[in-house]
Amino acid sequence: MKPKNQLIAGLSFNKLADLLISAKTTLTALLLSVGAPIWMIGWLVPIRESGALLPQVLISIYLRKHPKRHIVWRVGMLVQSLAVIGMLVSATLLSGAKAGACILASLVLLSLGRSACSLTVKDMEADVARKGQRGNLIGVASTVSGVITLLIAIPLALYEGAFSSNTLMVILCVSVLAFLVTLVCVWPIKTNVELDDSSDGAMGIDFDSTVYKFIFVRGLFVHSALVAPYFMLEKSGEAQELLPIYIGAEALAALLSSIIWGKIADKSAKLTLQASGVLALFACVGLLVLQSTSIVTSALLFFVLSVAHAGVRTGRKTYSLDVKDGHDRTELVGFSNTAIGLVLLGFGAIYAALTPVLSFSVVYIMSAMLLFAIVASLILPNEK
């Protein structure tokens, strides 16, 4: 199998594993099933997202003297597999606060492994695909994972009791298997990044203005992800009723849009960010204006948002791959991801504090931030 196809297969199974252990869905149900305190559920998404981003600047500094990035990626993948096994053991042998604490600790470990993989896989993608092809690689992998996701979401929507504890155990087992299959698929790929001898300083990081502009714009575009839970909160239906439908909508969005976004990103990642930002804003405005209690309307709006978020992810990933080369790219990804981890924590805390006291939906503020992001993207230099 060609290295490009090996990487596409690996990325597809990796995305499947990420779906199966989503903090917004599966891990929330897992904590509820073991009787963990409700306050622990509030830590799932911050640990999952920020925990995977914050360490990356330190990892990128470590990588300055370690050109064999594939070794770090393999270690990160094994760590993620062990973390999910830890969750399985915790949920099987413990209950209540003890089980919840162990699951959260395993999630910290999972996030650290994900952090290492997220950073080093960029070098592997850049070695396997040239500029002008990387967006398509990401898009194809997302499409394949979308098909697999649909195969999971359809039974969830059709059968009651899909979130029984036994089913959750099966989901976690399949997640471990998906991580291991990812490892097997990508194992043959090796990458040696040319190191700059001048980068020997322990913490000396010197970026040009492009890096800071990218972080600023990307920090605004995180609202395409932050707004997603509010689409469910704005709907009065039961979470269990909505969840499989939302999973299916997200999978269908990835299936139908990822390759298209990838091709657009190969022409211009900057344009991809702008177009997907407009689409996300459209979904938010639709949610605010329609205020419908219909499951169909809610699912359609979430589908549009999911298409938009797929575009944002593809655009910012392709931009970071193409705007810099070699270790400069590694440090851009590491530094920007750490910065975005802090941004996510900051925005999360602000919206958590505002939501109970505002007389209007916080989605209005998020929509304004998305509009600001679209305008701010004009300051980004073209990456190609």
Secondary structure, 3 states (H helix, E strand, C coil): CCHHHHHHHHHHHHHHHHHHCCCCCHHHHHHHHCCCCHHHHCCHHHHHHHHHHCCHHHHHHHHHHCCEHHHHHHHHHHHHHHHHHHHHHHHHHCCHHHHHHHHHHHHHHHHHHHHHHHHHHHHHHHHHCCCCCHHHHHHHHHHHHHHHHHHHHHHHHHCCCCCCHHHHHHHHHHHHHHHHHHHHHHCCCCCECCCCCCCCCCCCCCCCHHHHHHHHHHHHHCHHHHCHHHHHHCCCCCHHHHHHHHHHHHHHHHHHHHHHHHHHHHHCHHHHHHHHHHHHHHHHHHHHHHCCCCHHHHHHHHHHHHHHHHHHHHHHHHHHHHCCCHHHHHHHHHHHHHHHHHHHHHHHHHHHHHCCCCCCCCHHHHHHHHHHHHHHHHHCCCCC
